[in-house]
Amino acid sequence: MTATAAESFAPEDLADQAAPLDALLVDAARTPPAFDILFWNSDTTRMSARLHADFVGLAMDDPVITPGEITLLGVPIDLSQVEVDSYVVAGIADHLTPWQNCYASTQLLAAGPGFVLSAVGRRTRHLRLRQLRGTDMHEGIGRARGTDYFRIGDQLTDEERDYLRRARDFVDDEVLPVINGFWERAEFPWPLIEKLAKVGIVGDGIEGYGCPPMSPIASGLVHMELNRGDGSLGTFLGVQAGLAMQSIAMLGSEEQKQRWLPAMARLDKLGAFTLTEPTHGSDSVALETSARRDGDDWVINGAKKWIGNGTLADVVVVWARDQADRQVKGFLVEKGAAGYDARRIDGKGSLRAVWQAEIELADVRVPEENRLPGATSFKDAGRVLAGTRNAVAWGALGHATAAYDVAATYCAQRQQFGRPLVSFQIVQDRLVKMLAEVCSMQLYCLRLGRLIEEGTLTDTIAALAKMNNTRKARQVIFEARDLLGGNGILLDFHVMRHMADIEAIHTYEGTETIQTLIVSREITGVGAFT
């Protein structure tokens, strides 16, 4: 079939034409026909074996001429859903191309007339096409790209891949289109929380009690993806599941677990975790909030600060020092408790779409049955925090991945001096170094998950991973913001939001300095906290 014939080729012709797909090549000297292209990543060197096999069948067996015969990874490609004149381009080594010689998938995102696969049809299990002519440059910015160069995906179970897919789809389809508005207005994203509840990914690996069964790696992947979408949403999950729910799961009574965990996994009930105080952050071990036994109740007095969900929570895990034995104990304070006063902290330049609170506790009475029986010292609070440092390391990876995704897509689209930014050596150098950092963070996280599975994760390893990944994420995000030039400070391009949010993530659950001191105590045998 000639290039001229291809110009009039339409979907309804596919059922009658038996011409091989490689006849759809278009002469580079001609103006491209007004068709969209169904284009699946043609670089098969990074494909799974299953997808590679699908691609070979698409390229060699011409299933496109038989209605209902095309699938990729079991997902039907329904040409009846295509809304514009289209044709299919498949390839084994980029040798079947639309026009202008060989296009890689990233080149299809270049400025000018472009044609890419739209993901809007995933929820209906169909792949649909969308023209990009005339769209804003930031359209599609931030969506997930491929960064798995060390083939970590090959080590994931089917269940872990499913959690990754669900979280990624939620971020791409629900979070990215709307999150900038919530962040700019410093508005809690209730609509996204309601949708998150339906995805079935809240539970942080807690076994039973209505929590989805998740391995440590599956839980980490969820934290990674939500933070790739937005740090406020990732922090919400970290507080809800990693701190509040885990405190109850690890330290609570059976009655407490049955009462709170199923509803919290459904997001019917929200939780908070209060450890940090106005005068005790890094030295939270010296917390001053007090608890005094009075008959069948405990009376709690003190102040807390930087408490995520503190103004919204139905149940708040409060850490207070028992006046009798001077040990730190944990208590569940329920919404509406007299003497509990939470005020939202305004004026933040980071994590603007999640609310932190400053809390006053004035003679708050807590019944004995609301004391966490497994929380008898500060070490128990530390056990909960050690687990969240794993989640923070994964979350930092999500932020870095988002920044790399945006930078790589933007530099392929943005033209200066008559050509795309990706054609300049210095840009390629910076993108590769950003990718190298992302890959190293992935390997840290994978190993963290394996150590948790083996039961051998230590505070030192958790601290090292948190310190490394948050620091590397800051560097990657800074590079991305710089590569975007002036557009880098616009929320439309997401990077500035990640740049602001990573500052909070770099700080909470222990600053870089504190994590460094935890690790250095291990390697030198000398504690340097005081």
N, C-alpha and C positions, 0 to 999 in steps of 0.2 A: 504494500500500500504506500503510495507516495505522500509527501508532506502536504501536497495540495488536497488530496483526498482526506487527509486527517483533519483539515480545517472544517469539514462539514460532518465530521464523525460525531454522533450523539448517542446517549445511553441506549435508546431503543434499538439502535443498530446492532448492539452487542449480541443480541440473541440470534441474529441472522448471519453475522460475519464470522468466519472461521479463520481469519488471518491471524498469524501469531502476533504476540504483543510487541515483539521487537520491530514490527512494521510501523509502530506509532512514533518513531523518531521524527523530529521536526528539524528542518534545515535551519541552522543557526543564522543564516542570512535573512530569513524571512521574519515577519512580525508574528509572534506567537498567536495561535488561535484563541478565541475568547472562551476557553474552557478552564474549569478548575481541574485540579489533579488530585486523585487519591494517592498519596505518597507515603509509604511506610519506610522507616529508616532503612536505607539500602546498604549500610555498612555492615555486612554480615559477619565481619570479624568480631563484632561485639554482640552478636545475637545469641540467644539461647539456642540449643540444638532443635528444640521444638519449633521455635519461630523460624529458624533457618529452613527447616523442612517445609513449613507452610509457604515460605517465600519461593523455594524451588518449585513447588507445585504451582504457584501462581504464575511464575515466569515460564515454565516449560509445558504445562498441561492445558493452558488456556481455559481454566474453569470460568473465566469471565463470560464466555459465550453461552454458558448454561445457567439460567436463572436459579438462584438459591444455592449455588455450589461453592461460593467463596466464603471461607472463614479464616481468621487469623487468631491463633491461640484459643480456638473454640468460640470466638465471637463472630456472629454473622455480619458480613458486609452486605447490607440491603440496598441495592441500587435504586429501589423504589423510593427510598428516603432522600435521595439526592435532589436538590432543588434547582440546580443549574446544570447546563450542558457540561458533561464531564467525561473523562476517560481515565483508565487505570494505568499507572506506570509502576512496574515492579522491576526489580533488578537483583542480580547476585553480586555484582561488584561495581555498581554505579554504571554499568554499560548500557542499560536501558534508561534513556533520559528524555525529558520533555523537549528541550531545545538548548541551544548554546552549549553544545558538547556535554560535559559531565557536570551534573549538579550533585553535591552532597546535600544531606537533609538540612544542614545549617545554612547552606547557601540559598536554599529556597526561602529563607527568612530575610534575605537582603532587601534593601530599599527598592522601591519601584514596584511594578506589578509582581505580586507574590502569591503563591498558592501553597497552603499547608493543610494538614488534616486537623479538623476541629474536634475537640473533645466533648462538645456539648451533648452528643448523643449517647454518652456512656450510661446514663441513668436509664435509658430505654434499651440498652444492650445493642445499639446499632452505631455504626461509625458514619458520621455525616460530614459533608464538605461545606466549607464556608469561604467565600471570596474575601480577600483582605484589601482589595483596592479601595482607597479612600478612607481607610480606618486610621485612627490616631496611632502615632508611633508606639505609644505605651500599651496598645492592645496586645494582650497575650504575654506581656512582660511579667516575669516572676514564675511562670509555670515551670513544672519540673522538667529538667533535661537529664541527660545521662552523665553520671559522675562515677559509676561503679567500674573503674578501670582495674581494680584488683579482684574483681569477680566475687565480691562478698555475697552477692545475690545467690550464687551457686550453693552457698552454705546454709541458706535459709530453708526452713521447712515450708510446706504448702500453707500451713496455718499462719506462719510469720509473714509470708508473701501476701496473704489475704488481708491481714491487719495493715500492712504497708499500703496496699492498694486502696483499702477503704479510707485510711487517713489521708492519703495523697489525693484521692478524688474529692474528699470533703474540702481540703484546702484549695485545690484548683477551682472547683466548681462553686463553692459556697463562700469561702473566706476571702480570697484575693479580690473578687469583684466589689466587695463592700467594706473591707476592714479599714481602709484609709479614712473613710468618713467617721467611723467610730473613734479611731485613734485621734483624729484632729479635734473632734468635739469632746474628747475625754469622756466618752459615753460607754457604759458597760454594754457589751453586745448581746443582749438577751436573745434576739432572734437566732444568733449563731449557737448560743448555749442550748436552746431548744432543739436545734437541728443536730448538734453534737450528741445529744442524748439518744438520738435514733440511730447513730452510727455503730454503737455498741463497742466502744473502745475505752471506756472509763473503768478503771479498776487497778491499774498498776501491778498486775500479776497476783493480786490477792486470790487465794483459792476459796471457791465457794461463795456463799452469801450473795448470790445474784451477780457476782463479778464475772466478766468474760474471762475464760481461761487463756492466760497469756504467759508465754515464756519471758524471761528477762530481756531477751533480744526483741521480742515482739513489743513489749512495753517500751523499750528504748526507741524503736522505730516510730512508734506513735508519738512520743515526745519530740523526736527529730522532725517529723512532718508537721505537727502543729506549730512548732516554733519556726519552721520554714515559712509557714503562712503568717504567723504573727506572734511576737513575744508575749503580748498580753494574754492571748489565748493559751499559749504554752504555760505561762505562769499560773493561770487559773487552774489548768489540769494538774500542775505540780502541787499546788496547795490542796486542791480537792482530793486527789487520789494519793499523791506521794507523801503528803504530810498529815492531813486530817484522817483520811481513811486508813492509812498505814498505821497511824498511832493507835487507832481503835483495833485494827486487825492484829497488831503485834502485842499490844499491852492491855487490851480491853477484856472484859468478862464475856462469857458466851451470850448473856442477855444483851449486853451493849452491842455486840457484833450483829446479833439478829435484828436488833431494833434499828440500827443506823446504816449498816453497810449496803443492804439491798436498795434502799431509797437513795443513797448517795451515788451508787453506781448508775442508777437511772437518772440522776441529776434532779430528782424530785426534792431532795434535801441538799443544801450546800454546807460545806464545812470550812473551818478556819483553824489556824495553828498559831498560838501566841507564845513566843519565846523572847524575841528581841524587846528591849525596853529603851526608853528615851536616853538612859545613861549607860546602857550595857548592850553593845552590839557584838563586836568581836570577842568580848569577855563575858558572853551571856552566861557562863558558868557562875558568875557572881550575881545573878539576878536577885532583885530585892522584893519582888512580889511575894506576899506572905499568905500562908494558909493556916488557920487555927481551928482545931476541932472543937465543936460546941454541940454536945449531945449527939444526935444522929446526923448533924450537918457539919459542913466545913464553911468557915467564913474567910473570904479571900479579899485582900486589899492590895492595890498596887497600880502600876501603869505599864502599858505595852505600846509599841510603835512599829510601823511598817507591816501591819498585819493584813495580808491579802484576804479578801472576802470578809473582812472584819465587820463591815456594816451590813452585810447581806446574809451571813451564815445562820443556819438553823441550829447548828451545834458548833461550839468553839472549844478546841483543846487548849486549856490554860495550864501553863507550867508555873508552879508556885512553890516557895520554900516552906516546909513544915516547921512551924515555930518550936515544936517539941523536940524533934531530932535533927533539925537543920538540913534535912535531905530534901531534894527537889522532887516533887510529886506532880502527877498529871490529873486534871479534872475536866469533866465535860460540862460546860456551861451552856444551857439551852437558851434559845432566842426568847427575849422578853423577860429575862431574869432581872429582878430589881437590883439596881446599883451598877448594872453594866451599861456603860455609855461609850459608844463608838462614833467617832467623827472622821469623815473621809478626809484624806490628805490631798489637798488641791495644789496646783502649781507645778506638777511634775513635768519634766521633759523626757521621761522614759516610761514605758509600760503604761501609756495614758489610757488604754481601753480596759484596764483592770484596776479595781479600786483597792487601795491600801488604807488602813485606818490607824488612828491613834486612839487608844482605849484607856478609859479610867474604870477601875474596879473598886467600888466603894461598898464594903460590907456585903459583898455578893454571897448569898447563901447557896451552897451546893450540897445536895443530899449525899450521904455516904455511898449509895449505889451508883452515883455518877463519878466516883473516883476510879481512875484506871488502876486496877489491882496490880498490873505488871509494871507500873511506873513507880519505882521506889528510890531512884537516884538520878542525878544528871546523866549518868551513863546510858540510861534508857532513852532519854531524849536524843543522846548522841547516836544511838542505834538507828533511830528513825532518820536522822540527818545524814548518816552515812549512805543510806539508800538513795536519798534525794540527790546526793552529789553525782551519782550515776546518771540520774535523769537530767541533771544540769549539763553534764558532759554531752549527752545526746542532744539536748536542746541547743547548745552552742554549735554543734555540728549542723543543726537545722538552719540556724542563722547564717552560717558561713556558706552553706549550700545555696541558700536563697540569693545571697550576694553574688556568688559565682554565676548562678543561673541568669540573673539579671544582666550582669556584665557581659557574659558571652553572647546572649541574645541581642543586647543593645549594640554591641560592637559589630555584630554582623549586619544590623540594620542601618546604623548611623554612617553616613557618608561625609567625608571631609577630603578636600583636595581631589575631588572627583572619583574617590573609591572608598569602599567600606573600611572602617577602622581596623577590622581584623586582617586587612592586607598589609598592615604596617608591622615591622618586626618587633618594635618595642611593645606594641599591644599584645602580640602573640606571646612574647616573653612573660609579660605580666599575667596573662590568663593561665599560662602553663604553671607558673609558680603558685597562683591561687589554687588551681586544681590539685597541685601536689600537697598543699596544706590540707585541703578538704579530704583527700585520700588518706593522709596520715591520721586525721581525726577519726575517719571511719574505722581504721584498724584499731585505734585505741578503744573505740566503743564496742567493736565486735569482741575484743578480748575481755572487756569489762563484763559483757553479757555471759561469756563462757565462765569467767571466774565466779560470778553469782550462781550460775547453774551448778558449779562444782562445790559451792560453799566455801570458797577460799578467798573471797574479796576482803581486803583489809582496809582500815581507815587510811592508811598511807597510799595505797593504790587509788582509792577513790579520790583522795585529795590531789594526787598527781594528775589524774585524768581531768578533774574539774579545772585545775590551774592551767594545764596545757591547752585544753580545748577552748576555754573562754578567751585566753590570750591570743591564740591563733585565729579565732573567729573575729576578734577586733581587727587584726591585721588584714584579713581577707576582705572584710566589709570596708575598711578604709581604702583599700585598693579599688574596690568596685565603685565607691563613691567618686573617687578621683577619675576613674576611666569614663564615668558618665558626664564629666564636666559640669556645666551649669544645671543640666537636667538632674544631676545626682542629688540636688537638694529638694526636688519636687516629690511629694508623696506619691504622685502617679507612678513613679518608677520604683517605689518600695524601699530602695536602699537606705534612704535617710531615716526611715522608721526603724529599720534593723540596726542602723548605726547608733541611734538613741537607745533602743531597747537592750542592746548587748551590754551597755554600761551597767544596767541594773543586774543583769544576769551574771556579769563578771564580779559583782559585789555580793549578791545574796548567797546564802548557804556557805558563807565563809569567803572573805576577800582573797585575792591572790597572795597577799602577804601571809595571811593565816594558813592557807594551804601550803605555802612554801615552808613555813615553820613546822607544820606537821610532818612533812616529808624530810626536812633537814634533821629533825629530832631522830628519825629512824636511821638516817645514814651516818650521823655523827655521834649519836648516843647522848647528845647534850640538848636539853630543852632551853629554848631562848625566848619563851613567851613573856618573861618578866625581866 
